[in-house]
Amino acid sequence: MGQFGIDLTAAGIKPAELERHELGDAVFEQLTHEYEAKEKILGADTMRYHERMVMLSVIDGLWKDHLLAMDHLKEGIGLRGYAQQDPLVAYKRESFDMFEAMMLKFQEDTVRFLFRMQIIGPRRTTGERGPRASPRRSGCAARFKCGSAG
């Protein structure tokens, strides 16, 4: 569960003692609790803002990678004729598979970044020294790094 930034044993969940269905329910309940705690700190509007920013960042990077992969596919698709395959059918099939893989990765990365997002803390007043405060109204900001880290 390191992918979502939680420790099951610290949360009181003992995977070895639970049935598969019970374990799934316990993990889902813990993840829901963690996400709601972040939303409570940030506020619903700010959380939706960060969700949109994470989603846009993730899809932007994945789309660029997808377009590059499509160019590579287009360059090599003519070789399918030597393998007794119709290049057009192969191109359509492989491009669809690549698109579906991109969308699956989009969902996985978005959820992973949202769960690993760290809340920095309350906004500082003008007299305090330190990093500049977030302009969001909640008084807290969230920090996340979107990249293609696996």
N, C-alpha and C positions, 0 to 999 in steps of 0.2 A: 504494500500500500504506500510505499515511498513515492510512487508516481503522484499521489494526491496529497502528500505531505502530512499524513497521519500515521501514528503508530498504534496498531491494533491492541497490543498488550497494554500500552499505557491507557488506552481507552477502556480497558477491562474486557476486551473481546478475546476469547480463547478459541482460536480456529480448530484446534485438535479435539475440542470437546463438543463442537456444534455440528449438526447435520448441514448439508450443503445449502438447503433452503434457509435454515435459521441463520447461517453465516452470512448469506446474501442479504437477508433482512437487517441483521445487526450492522453490517458494513454500510448499507444504504442509510440506515437511521443515523449512524455516526457521521457520515458525510453530509447528510442534510443538516444535522445539528451544527457542524463546523461552518457550513456555508451560511446558515441563518445567523450565526454569531458574527461573521464578517459583515453581513448585510445590516445587522443591528448597529454595529459600530459606525459603518460608513453612511448608512441611510439608504433607503430604496432607490432614490433618484441617482445618487452617486454610484451605487452598485450597478445600476443599469448603464450608466455612462461608462464605467470601467469594462463592463461586459461588451459593450459596443466597440470600445477601443481595442480590446483584446481580439475580438472577432475580426475586426478590420485588419489589424496587424497580421494575424495568422493567415487570413485568406489572401492578403496581398503577397506575402512571401511564397505561399503555396502556389498561387496562380502564376507567378513569375517562373517558378520551377516547372510547373506544368507546361507552360508555353515553350520553354526550352526543351523539355522532353518531347513535346509534339514536333518540334523542328528536327530533333534527332530521329524520331520515328519516320518522319516524311523523307529524310535523306536516305534511310536504309530500307524503305518499304519495297523498292524495286527489286531487291534481292529475293523477295518471296516468290517471284515467278520461277526462279531456278529450283525452288522447293515444291513446284507444282501446286502453288497456292495462288488464288486470285488476290493480287495486291490490294485492290479496293476493299474486298471483304476483310482481309487481314488488318488493313488500316482502320476500318470502322470498328472492328472487334477490339483491337489493342488500344485504340484511343478511348473507347468507352470504358474499358477496364482501367486505364490510367486515370480517367476522370473520376470513376467510382473510388479508386484508391485515394485520390486527392481529397475527396469529400469525407471519407472515413478518417483520414489523417487530420482534416480540419476539425472534425468533431472531437477527436482525441486530444489534439493540441489545445483547443479552446478550453476544454474542461480541465486539462492538466494545468494550464496557466492560471485559470481562475481559482483553482484550489490551492495553488502554490503562491498566489499573490500575497504579499506581506503588507500589513497595514503599518504605516510609518508612525503615526501618532497625532496628537492634537496640534492644531495650528498654533504657531508662536506669535506672540504679540510683537509690535514693531520695535520695542525696546530690547528684546531678547536677541542674543547672537546665535547663529547657527544657520542651517540650510533654509532657503526661502520656502515659505509655506505654500501649500497648494491653493489655487484660487477657488476650489470647490467649497460650497457652503457648509459642508458637514463638519469642517474643522479637522478632518483626517484625510490623508491621501493614501493611495495604495501604490505599491511599487511592484512592477512585474517586468520581466524581460522576455520578449517574444523573439524567438529564433527557431532554428530548425534543430535544436538540440534534442537528441533521442532520449 
